[in-house]
Amino acid sequence: MADLMKAADGKADASSGQAGKSEPQQRSVRVVVLALMIAMLLAMLDNLIVGTAMPTIVGDLGGLEHLSWVVTAYTLATAASTPIWGKLGDMYGRKGIFLTSIVIFLVGSVLSGMSQDMGQLIGFRAVQGLGAGGLMVGVMAIIGDLVPPRERGKYQGMMAGVMAIAMIGGPLVGGTITDHLGWRWSFYINLPLGAVALAMITIVLHLPRRERTKAKVDYLGAGLLTVGITAIVLVTTWGGSEYDWNSAVIMELIAIGVAALAGFLFVETKAAEPIIPLHIFRNANFTLMSVVGFMAGFVMFGAVLFLPLFQQSVQGASATNSGLLLLPMLLAMMVVSLIAGRVTTSSGRYKIFPIMGSILMVTGLFLLSRMDTDTTRFTSGIYMAVLGAGMGFLMQITMLVAQNSVELKDMGVASSSTTLFRTLGSSFGVAIMGALFTGRVNDEMAARGGAGATTHGAQLDAASLAKLPVPVREAYEYAVASGTHIAFLVGGSVGLIAVVASLFVKEVPLRGTGPEKAPVAEAV
């Protein structure tokens, strides 16, 4: 009996010791997550801030004909490097690779701010995009290493909040910086944020020690994937704008993309350490979440593009506060994401959220497709809130389920693949919805005798609109409402794929916080 009591006392002491350590450990995780959110904010803010500064940049550097490449170079580098960063993290350790991506991003930011002509700016934006490709993947993969899926829901609201802050604050910050400090500071502003993230991550981030692989990087697979992704992004960027969809350039890019991706799939079956291990797609939940993530990206960025345009052109809203126009959608997304995360953490159940999210997303799109020249801002705000609620259920749950569907050794490639599918979805969404929108606007303007107003494209700014004769302006407002209708109608129809995919998700128990799962400190 005495021995039993001693043993019980020993267990009590051990458990109390673990309890005593758990709170500091939780505080440490929260500090790390805060640093990761700063890095995440860097990646999300950049394009929004720079987009606001672009007119001033062109006025200073010239090269208007190359303006689109300032954005395209960044997007291409980000998309192409995303899967490679994820794989390198799995192979050589997450912390060092993530810190490297931050440094490359900051170097690209400094060089972009020092650019003397448009050619230099485009090249340095590609360097910046290369680093940005590792930021989002690194954040998601590190959180996947540190926080078990069952506990990860606690941080969903924080991630959604960062996204909302970036989308609302980006244009405002960009305009303020450009007006008062000059456009170069739209790049230099990344330095203090990046320095804080670097310092915090270096000091407080400790990950499980992993045995580094001796296999070589799959350079051939990486090259083929880069060519394939580049071709896809260029097709979706140039198609219908720079070149006709049936032009020789677009057809050649499609052929190159298909050939490169087919070669990539073949190489991945032979590589010792494939960039994207194809076996992860044998897991039905991972594949389904990739489909849902693609659709969420398709819809999300299309909405971000067309909603401010509708409110500025049709409802007379000011372009200065364009980020605030999306507030109903972003607030709904943030609140719903927070609730979904808390429920997932407390119950361990999540299947209902992709289903609800997909249904609300499609419902919101069909509601938005009903907007016309008489729709009030209050009504459109309600429609946006429905869409935002759907996105709130989807944005982080897709990553959570995808990460829970693979082994811990594949956490990086799971995170990068999910991010890549969302990125490609956004490229297709902007391209397809944009082509439909532009075509409908031009057709309606031609039918109503106002074709001359859109000779330089389907989008007119507030100053240009104010100069139009009343009949032409009214025709344009109707045309934009009609273009928005067809864009959101098609988006909602495509979004039904996400509803179907969500119905087939299996509720596999989330990995929890057991002693065997708890991360151990890594001496780095």
KOLDOTOR-28027 format. One line per field, with one value per residue (C-alpha): residue number from 1; x, y, z negated. Coordinates in Angstrom, 3 decimals, padded with zeros to 6 digits, always signed. Example, Ala and Ser with C-alpha at 12.3 -4.5 7.8 and 13.67 -1.06 7.14 Angstrom:
seq <- c(1;2)
X <- c(+012.300;+013.670)
Y <- c(-004.500;-001.060)
Z <- c(-007.800;-007.140)
END
This chain:
seq <- c(1;2;3;4;5;6;7;8;9;10;11;12;13;14;15;16;17;18;19;20;21;22;23;24;25;26;27;28;29;30;31;32;33;34;35;36;37;38;39;40;41;42;43;44;45;46;47;48;49;50;51;52;53;54;55;56;57;58;59;60;61;62;63;64;65;66;67;68;69;70;71;72;73;74;75;76;77;78;79;80;81;82;83;84;85;86;87;88;89;90;91;92;93;94;95;96;97;98;99;100;101;102;103;104;105;106;107;108;109;110;111;112;113;114;115;116;117;118;119;120;121;122;123;124;125;126;127;128;129;130;131;132;133;134;135;136;137;138;139;140;141;142;143;144;145;146;147;148;149;150;151;152;153;154;155;156;157;158;159;160;161;162;163;164;165;166;167;168;169;170;171;172;173;174;175;176;177;178;179;180;181;182;183;184;185;186;187;188;189;190;191;192;193;194;195;196;197;198;199;200;201;202;203;204;205;206;207;208;209;210;211;212;213;214;215;216;217;218;219;220;221;222;223;224;225;226;227;228;229;230;231;232;233;234;235;236;237;238;239;240;241;242;243;244;245;246;247;248;249;250;251;252;253;254;255;256;257;258;259;260;261;262;263;264;265;266;267;268;269;270;271;272;273;274;275;276;277;278;279;280;281;282;283;284;285;286;287;288;289;290;291;292;293;294;295;296;297;298;299;300;301;302;303;304;305;306;307;308;309;310;311;312;313;314;315;316;317;318;319;320;321;322;323;324;325;326;327;328;329;330;331;332;333;334;335;336;337;338;339;340;341;342;343;344;345;346;347;348;349;350;351;352;353;354;355;356;357;358;359;360;361;362;363;364;365;366;367;368;369;370;371;372;373;374;375;376;377;378;379;380;381;382;383;384;385;386;387;388;389;390;391;392;393;394;395;396;397;398;399;400;401;402;403;404;405;406;407;408;409;410;411;412;413;414;415;416;417;418;419;420;421;422;423;424;425;426;427;428;429;430;431;432;433;434;435;436;437;438;439;440;441;442;443;444;445;446;447;448;449;450;451;452;453;454;455;456;457;458;459;460;461;462;463;464;465;466;467;468;469;470;471;472;473;474;475;476;477;478;479;480;481;482;483;484;485;486;487;488;489;490;491;492;493;494;495;496;497;498;499;500;501;502;503;504;505;506;507;508;509;510;511;512;513;514;515;516;517;518;519;520;521;522;523;524)
X <- c(+000.000;+002.823;+004.506;+001.256;+000.870;+004.446;+003.844;+000.657;+002.491;+005.204;+002.631;+000.966;+004.298;+005.037;+001.638;+001.889;+005.318;+003.909;+001.052;+003.545;+005.440;+002.385;+001.508;+004.996;+005.026;+001.639;+002.910;+005.952;+003.730;+001.624;+004.756;+005.893;+002.459;+002.529;+005.866;+004.441;+001.427;+003.789;+005.502;+002.100;+001.109;+004.247;+003.197;-000.436;+000.180;+002.812;+000.742;-002.056;+000.317;+002.287;-000.908;-001.937;+001.503;+001.671;+000.436;+003.123;+005.779;+004.950;+005.021;+008.543;+010.137;+008.136;+007.650;+003.854;+003.832;+005.575;+003.335;+001.564;+004.897;+005.487;+002.618;+003.085;+006.773;+005.920;+002.970;+004.950;+007.882;+005.564;+003.499;+006.490;+008.541;+005.733;+006.003;+009.808;+009.920;+007.562;+009.729;+012.983;+011.452;+010.572;+014.062;+016.366;+014.390;+011.613;+013.195;+016.290;+014.356;+011.675;+014.233;+015.915;+012.623;+012.129;+015.653;+015.148;+011.824;+013.431;+016.391;+013.917;+011.998;+015.126;+016.242;+012.734;+012.726;+016.111;+015.041;+016.002;+013.929;+011.014;+013.264;+015.081;+011.800;+010.375;+013.512;+013.652;+009.906;+010.647;+013.264;+010.702;+008.098;+010.612;+010.859;+007.103;+006.550;+008.181;+006.403;+002.868;+004.035;+006.449;+003.763;+001.299;+003.866;+005.425;+002.012;+001.357;+004.529;+003.932;+000.197;-001.698;-004.704;-007.128;-005.719;-005.097;-008.610;-007.679;-005.509;-007.907;-009.487;-006.039;-005.173;-008.494;-007.921;-004.518;-006.130;-008.834;-006.264;-004.214;-007.166;-008.611;-005.364;-003.244;-004.742;-005.018;-001.409;-000.200;-001.941;-000.697;+002.903;+002.952;+001.494;+003.718;+006.942;+007.182;+006.550;+009.910;+008.706;+005.914;+008.770;+010.933;+007.989;+008.592;+011.952;+010.829;+008.103;+010.508;+013.210;+010.778;+009.651;+013.256;+014.310;+011.303;+011.476;+015.238;+014.923;+011.716;+011.033;+012.035;+010.850;+011.117;+014.546;+014.308;+016.822;+018.001;+017.672;+020.727;+018.746;+019.360;+016.825;+014.604;+015.947;+014.367;+010.945;+011.332;+012.267;+009.359;+006.895;+008.204;+007.771;+004.272;+003.102;+004.671;+002.817;-000.500;-000.127;+000.864;-002.105;-004.528;-002.806;-002.412;-005.432;-008.101;-006.039;-002.541;-003.412;-006.590;-007.464;-007.007;-003.742;-000.558;+001.151;-001.630;-001.851;+001.928;+001.859;-000.942;+001.041;+004.209;+002.285;+000.599;+003.874;+005.804;+003.199;+002.942;+006.736;+006.626;+004.130;+006.358;+009.530;+007.815;+007.123;+010.900;+012.452;+013.889;+012.569;+009.844;+008.933;+005.282;+004.998;+002.078;+001.163;-000.382;-003.172;-004.137;-005.699;-009.237;-009.555;-006.371;-007.493;-010.974;-009.546;-007.286;-010.373;-012.246;-009.188;-008.916;-012.581;-012.219;-009.290;-011.280;-014.150;-012.282;-010.025;-012.728;-014.926;-012.104;-011.569;-015.173;-016.942;-014.998;-015.354;-019.140;-019.433;-017.242;-018.760;-022.418;-022.947;-020.691;-018.358;-014.965;-011.959;-009.771;-011.191;-011.559;-010.468;-013.343;-015.830;-015.069;-015.608;-018.901;-017.301;-014.047;-015.655;-018.031;-015.102;-013.061;-015.875;-017.039;-013.460;-012.935;-016.160;-015.377;-011.892;-013.173;-015.811;-013.260;-010.884;-013.544;-015.345;-012.769;-015.444;-015.087;-016.912;-019.907;-017.771;-016.615;-020.209;-021.680;-018.893;-019.363;-023.143;-022.868;-020.166;-022.350;-025.415;-023.488;-022.301;-025.802;-027.069;-024.296;-025.203;-028.633;-027.149;-028.158;-028.085;-030.788;-029.074;-028.289;-024.981;-026.812;-028.208;-024.882;-023.260;-025.598;-024.813;-021.085;-021.494;-023.071;-020.115;-017.676;-019.290;-018.821;-015.168;-014.684;-015.737;-013.404;-010.168;-008.460;-010.436;-009.125;-005.540;-006.350;-007.906;-005.171;-002.416;-004.242;-004.439;-000.672;+002.226;+004.213;+007.185;+005.025;+003.681;+005.598;+004.501;+000.916;+000.942;+002.622;+000.359;-002.788;-001.444;-000.511;-003.982;-005.531;-003.130;-003.867;-007.578;-007.259;-005.415;-008.144;-010.898;-009.553;-008.909;-012.259;-014.464;-012.472;-012.871;-016.622;-016.942;-014.974;-016.805;-020.224;-019.331;-018.042;-021.068;-023.534;-021.730;-021.740;-025.445;-026.221;-024.082;-021.313;-018.571;-016.147;-016.049;-014.350;-011.873;-009.063;-010.630;-013.765;-012.709;-013.000;-011.863;-014.016;-012.440;-013.118;-016.696;-017.402;-016.375;-018.785;-022.106;-025.028;-026.468;-023.064;-022.387;-025.751;-025.019;-021.679;-023.250;-025.735;-022.939;-020.845;-023.878;-024.494;-020.827;-020.841;-023.990;-022.447;-019.120;-020.729;-023.285;-020.501;-018.510;-021.480;-022.008;-018.347;-018.517;-021.028;-018.032;-016.836;-020.236;-020.079;-016.444;-017.243;-020.009;-017.472;-015.062;-014.658;-014.434;-011.049;-010.175;-007.808;-004.413;-004.595;-002.229;-000.828;+002.629;+003.693;+002.528;+003.893;+006.739;+010.156;+012.657;+015.134;+018.553;+018.843)
Y <- c(+000.000;+002.393;+001.626;+002.343;+005.664;+006.636;+005.764;+007.808;+010.727;+010.413;+010.529;+013.522;+015.312;+014.496;+015.633;+018.854;+019.424;+018.936;+021.266;+023.827;+023.581;+023.625;+027.264;+028.626;+026.330;+027.690;+031.239;+030.366;+028.985;+032.151;+034.304;+032.171;+032.388;+036.175;+036.278;+034.018;+036.297;+039.251;+037.285;+036.356;+040.027;+040.874;+038.553;+039.719;+043.462;+043.796;+043.580;+045.703;+048.490;+048.406;+048.345;+051.695;+053.159;+051.961;+055.185;+057.168;+054.567;+054.733;+058.535;+058.412;+055.489;+055.487;+052.214;+052.177;+049.400;+047.093;+047.977;+044.592;+042.818;+044.481;+042.366;+039.363;+038.883;+038.804;+036.428;+034.074;+033.846;+033.280;+030.545;+028.730;+028.718;+027.739;+023.919;+024.065;+025.956;+023.392;+020.469;+022.110;+022.632;+018.948;+017.912;+020.327;+021.718;+024.240;+027.050;+027.730;+027.555;+029.914;+032.455;+032.268;+033.082;+036.140;+037.381;+036.953;+038.797;+041.699;+041.866;+041.984;+044.749;+046.894;+046.397;+047.170;+050.416;+051.341;+050.627;+053.257;+052.005;+049.686;+046.795;+046.787;+046.992;+043.987;+041.920;+042.832;+042.157;+038.626;+038.295;+039.562;+037.087;+034.262;+034.998;+035.514;+031.975;+030.662;+032.986;+031.595;+027.991;+028.424;+029.922;+027.107;+024.309;+025.628;+025.988;+022.432;+021.291;+023.242;+022.923;+019.610;+019.792;+019.448;+022.663;+024.543;+025.956;+028.429;+030.287;+030.338;+033.626;+035.193;+034.192;+035.462;+038.690;+039.164;+038.699;+041.243;+043.760;+043.360;+043.794;+046.765;+048.431;+047.683;+050.297;+052.852;+052.363;+052.338;+055.619;+057.305;+056.174;+057.177;+060.627;+061.509;+059.476;+058.575;+055.312;+053.777;+053.501;+051.193;+048.654;+049.876;+049.543;+045.789;+046.159;+046.950;+044.292;+041.754;+042.578;+042.006;+038.689;+037.560;+038.412;+036.788;+033.606;+033.250;+033.568;+031.740;+029.184;+025.644;+022.759;+018.963;+017.790;+016.005;+013.735;+015.474;+013.448;+012.564;+012.480;+015.199;+017.870;+016.880;+019.584;+018.140;+017.927;+021.446;+022.786;+021.101;+022.232;+025.797;+025.824;+024.340;+026.806;+029.742;+028.767;+028.445;+031.828;+033.547;+032.024;+033.229;+036.642;+037.357;+035.527;+037.948;+041.037;+041.055;+038.385;+036.820;+033.457;+031.745;+033.531;+031.599;+032.832;+031.531;+028.212;+027.737;+028.503;+025.975;+023.327;+024.083;+023.974;+020.645;+019.064;+020.340;+019.133;+015.737;+015.435;+016.534;+013.791;+011.184;+012.435;+012.479;+008.748;+008.123;+010.745;+009.739;+012.955;+014.288;+017.966;+016.942;+013.261;+011.922;+009.489;+012.323;+012.487;+008.902;+010.290;+011.218;+014.021;+015.704;+015.578;+016.848;+019.731;+020.623;+020.881;+022.958;+025.208;+025.745;+026.771;+029.059;+030.824;+031.050;+032.794;+034.858;+036.827;+037.281;+038.839;+041.079;+042.300;+042.980;+044.104;+047.389;+047.992;+047.589;+049.827;+052.534;+052.467;+051.747;+052.846;+055.910;+054.887;+056.561;+054.631;+056.147;+053.833;+050.812;+048.406;+049.536;+048.551;+044.907;+045.301;+043.314;+040.345;+040.472;+040.916;+038.001;+035.887;+036.709;+036.100;+032.847;+031.557;+032.248;+030.424;+027.451;+027.204;+027.218;+024.595;+022.398;+022.658;+021.843;+019.071;+017.706;+017.690;+019.598;+017.932;+020.238;+023.338;+022.677;+021.774;+024.890;+027.040;+025.811;+026.254;+029.786;+030.674;+029.613;+031.294;+034.543;+034.473;+033.917;+036.767;+039.046;+038.119;+039.712;+043.190;+045.895;+049.686;+049.985;+047.782;+049.724;+049.513;+047.975;+045.160;+044.486;+044.514;+041.723;+039.707;+040.197;+039.064;+035.787;+035.212;+036.166;+033.695;+030.940;+031.866;+031.955;+028.327;+027.336;+029.331;+027.641;+024.392;+023.344;+023.689;+022.001;+018.920;+018.716;+018.791;+016.247;+013.913;+013.445;+012.178;+014.746;+014.300;+015.605;+018.636;+021.081;+019.660;+019.359;+023.037;+024.158;+022.045;+023.399;+026.948;+026.327;+025.054;+028.117;+030.377;+028.668;+028.883;+032.637;+032.944;+031.035;+032.896;+036.349;+035.326;+033.635;+036.027;+038.966;+037.852;+037.378;+040.730;+042.643;+040.973;+041.735;+045.381;+045.995;+044.268;+046.292;+049.551;+048.806;+047.973;+051.244;+053.485;+054.094;+051.876;+054.788;+055.090;+051.721;+051.810;+051.471;+048.669;+047.863;+049.614;+053.375;+055.319;+057.856;+060.829;+059.353;+058.490;+062.041;+063.413;+061.181;+062.546;+061.430;+058.937;+057.337;+057.195;+055.529;+053.064;+052.262;+051.757;+049.327;+047.564;+047.131;+045.761;+043.351;+042.296;+041.757;+039.645;+037.223;+037.034;+036.116;+033.820;+031.782;+031.904;+030.506;+027.765;+026.729;+026.903;+024.046;+021.769;+022.696;+021.750;+018.298;+017.758;+018.744;+016.153;+013.356;+014.477;+011.838;+012.966;+011.464;+012.214;+015.152;+014.448;+015.603;+016.680;+013.554;+013.197;+011.259;+014.083;+017.031;+018.833;+018.596;+021.405;+021.581;+023.059;+025.399)
Z <- c(+000.000;-000.889;+002.444;+004.276;+002.443;+003.300;+006.917;+006.919;+005.330;+007.985;+010.768;+009.156;+008.937;+012.564;+013.724;+011.748;+013.241;+016.736;+015.906;+014.716;+017.986;+020.205;+019.617;+020.474;+023.503;+024.604;+024.157;+026.270;+029.026;+028.958;+029.347;+032.293;+033.912;+033.494;+035.343;+038.050;+038.451;+039.010;+041.781;+043.206;+043.139;+045.136;+047.964;+048.016;+047.687;+050.372;+053.551;+052.072;+051.009;+054.263;+056.344;+054.858;+055.605;+059.237;+060.925;+059.081;+059.909;+063.616;+063.491;+062.010;+063.855;+067.096;+068.958;+068.937;+071.551;+069.044;+066.109;+065.953;+065.568;+062.191;+060.843;+063.163;+062.263;+058.559;+059.067;+061.304;+058.899;+055.939;+057.614;+059.134;+055.931;+053.526;+053.892;+053.887;+050.568;+049.034;+050.110;+048.986;+045.547;+045.325;+046.415;+044.590;+041.659;+041.551;+039.526;+041.643;+044.909;+043.580;+042.358;+045.779;+047.517;+045.279;+046.033;+049.806;+049.572;+047.688;+050.114;+052.993;+051.198;+050.735;+054.338;+055.632;+053.666;+055.174;+058.781;+061.337;+064.271;+064.960;+066.057;+062.710;+060.813;+062.685;+062.002;+058.330;+057.931;+059.154;+056.386;+053.891;+055.194;+054.848;+051.132;+050.812;+052.096;+048.926;+046.496;+046.662;+046.961;+044.070;+041.832;+042.511;+042.226;+039.000;+037.371;+038.566;+036.773;+033.576;+033.059;+033.372;+035.751;+032.817;+031.292;+034.538;+034.711;+031.955;+034.440;+037.406;+036.364;+036.070;+039.641;+040.969;+039.049;+040.675;+044.090;+043.264;+041.968;+045.155;+047.512;+045.659;+044.626;+047.694;+050.045;+047.218;+046.109;+049.710;+050.492;+047.319;+047.805;+051.472;+050.765;+047.797;+048.107;+051.799;+053.661;+052.692;+049.101;+050.260;+050.495;+047.615;+045.200;+045.314;+043.551;+039.981;+040.087;+041.549;+038.987;+036.119;+037.616;+038.170;+034.624;+032.945;+035.023;+034.533;+030.763;+029.840;+032.590;+031.616;+033.764;+033.461;+034.557;+037.886;+039.571;+042.693;+045.878;+047.926;+051.167;+053.742;+054.563;+057.467;+059.789;+062.942;+061.302;+059.893;+063.335;+065.107;+062.444;+062.662;+066.448;+066.155;+063.483;+065.360;+068.539;+066.652;+064.949;+068.207;+070.032;+067.364;+067.149;+070.872;+072.291;+073.435;+072.494;+073.967;+076.545;+077.903;+076.383;+079.763;+080.590;+081.390;+078.191;+075.921;+077.812;+077.535;+073.801;+073.289;+075.195;+073.201;+069.927;+070.695;+071.862;+068.822;+066.318;+068.027;+067.838;+064.200;+063.286;+064.948;+063.222;+059.810;+060.054;+060.362;+058.054;+054.670;+053.068;+055.392;+055.122;+054.748;+053.687;+055.691;+052.917;+050.898;+053.490;+052.699;+049.551;+050.572;+048.000;+049.221;+052.847;+051.982;+049.957;+052.875;+055.077;+052.480;+051.994;+055.763;+055.886;+052.843;+054.538;+057.785;+056.018;+053.406;+055.710;+058.316;+055.629;+054.372;+057.941;+058.996;+055.828;+055.417;+059.155;+058.941;+055.895;+057.410;+060.902;+060.131;+056.525;+056.663;+053.841;+053.480;+054.749;+052.003;+049.346;+051.625;+048.890;+046.674;+049.374;+048.627;+044.876;+044.667;+046.415;+044.460;+041.038;+041.674;+042.831;+039.723;+037.215;+038.811;+039.100;+035.390;+034.431;+036.684;+035.205;+031.623;+032.360;+034.121;+031.156;+028.573;+030.468;+032.896;+035.593;+038.850;+041.768;+041.456;+042.031;+045.632;+046.512;+044.880;+046.287;+049.847;+049.696;+048.249;+050.781;+053.709;+052.174;+051.714;+055.332;+056.690;+054.490;+055.752;+059.325;+058.675;+058.135;+060.596;+060.856;+058.167;+055.564;+052.384;+050.518;+047.557;+049.722;+051.419;+047.959;+046.796;+049.929;+049.295;+045.678;+046.868;+049.201;+046.439;+044.020;+046.575;+047.098;+043.313;+043.055;+045.910;+045.831;+042.866;+042.656;+046.074;+044.848;+041.519;+043.124;+045.774;+043.151;+041.005;+044.031;+044.490;+042.414;+040.442;+042.801;+045.670;+043.790;+045.987;+049.328;+048.067;+047.083;+050.302;+052.522;+050.858;+051.173;+054.811;+055.718;+054.092;+056.005;+059.316;+058.531;+058.062;+061.402;+063.228;+061.369;+062.206;+065.830;+066.520;+064.555;+065.898;+069.519;+069.060;+067.310;+069.950;+072.826;+071.367;+070.584;+074.108;+075.677;+073.589;+074.289;+078.010;+077.909;+076.077;+078.228;+075.697;+077.133;+077.401;+073.611;+073.241;+076.083;+073.559;+071.570;+069.632;+066.415;+065.993;+062.937;+061.099;+062.850;+066.291;+065.325;+064.167;+067.591;+069.527;+070.804;+068.624;+071.172;+071.692;+067.946;+067.331;+070.120;+068.514;+065.087;+066.616;+068.500;+065.328;+063.450;+066.319;+066.404;+062.657;+063.011;+065.515;+063.632;+060.297;+061.943;+063.519;+060.270;+058.358;+060.926;+060.760;+056.953;+056.970;+057.542;+054.041;+052.590;+054.215;+053.134;+049.528;+049.292;+049.810;+047.058;+044.332;+040.726;+039.829;+036.166;+035.832;+034.339;+030.720;+028.019;+026.489;+024.956;+028.046;+030.289;+028.346;+030.129;+028.538;+028.516;+031.374;+030.808;+033.764)
END
